[in-house]
Amino acid sequence: MITVFGSINMDLIASVERLPLPGETVAGHAFTTAAGGKGANQALAARRAGAGVRMIGAVGNDGFAEPALALLKEAGADLGAVARSSLPTGTAHILVDDKGENVIAVVASANGTLTPADADAAIASMASGDILMLQLEVPAASVERALGQARVRGVTTVINIAPLTADAARLGRMADIVIANETEFERLAGKDDMTAEDRLSALKSLHAETRQTLIVTLGADGVIAIHEGQIHTAKGLKIEPVDTVGAGDTFCGYFAAGLDQKLDFQSALERAAVAGSLACLKHGAQPSIPLAEDVNRRMV
Ligand code: RIB
């Protein structure tokens, strides 16, 4: 069973030919909404990968609450600990251009009401060997408490240090497994503008210091990781992306599910990389998360 302590959003998505410059207005050619939020996306990905999933989060009492939870509900995730806040459901305001590039502004709203006490309650029923997955779209103090309590109970923690916040490096150091993109990893390692060689040497030295498993997603170049002293790499599929929103979350959820399903580390990484690629082929975060059978079909 995987517990996800994180955000639940409604994504409000405008398709534009190109992203506007600061101060510029561009015409959009389509608008849609989709369930999103890094926490909810990762929970759905883990569920679609076949893992049992419990979601801890908060939505409002507004019209976005039910649609934001609909796909998780349909997939059979346990939503019993999703609180109703007097604040609105979190929203993400997303522009996607014709090349699949995006910009996103997230308004936390109800996600910002998750407290350290909620973290305590979430972890109280967890036991050694369970998996807790976190991201940085809910208050840092609550993520910190969750990580601390999980350590006391012997729960395995997986943190995706996204979006990049001032607390990313500090919280990242507290988890067993860290998943970061290139920029996020630079923050964790405390060095900017890394070459591939710099990244490899930073992975080795950070791992030697902390013994954490470190995973860096590299977009079209796949993923590099260090686990129990060994470097691992995995490639995604060669694709023409239409929308990369949610691809990183798909990777995280599939990877955590692989751990839960006792796949060996390399296999978990490879399946997650393929799932992340497939998530780039459809629009919207949650609608694009592939089913396990579609991922398995694309594994070589
Ligand atoms: O990682 C993608 C997610 O980031 C979107 O679904 C959006 O809600 C933002 O939180």
Boltz pocket constraint, residues with backbone or C-beta under 6 A from the ligand:
constraints:
  - pocket:
      binder: B
      contacts: [[A, 7], [A, 9], [A, 10], [A, 11], [A, 35], [A, 36], [A, 37], [A, 38], [A, 41], [A, 91], [A, 92], [A, 104], [A, 106], [A, 137], [A, 245], [A, 246], [A, 248], [A, 249], [A, 285], [A, 286]]
      max_distance: 6.0
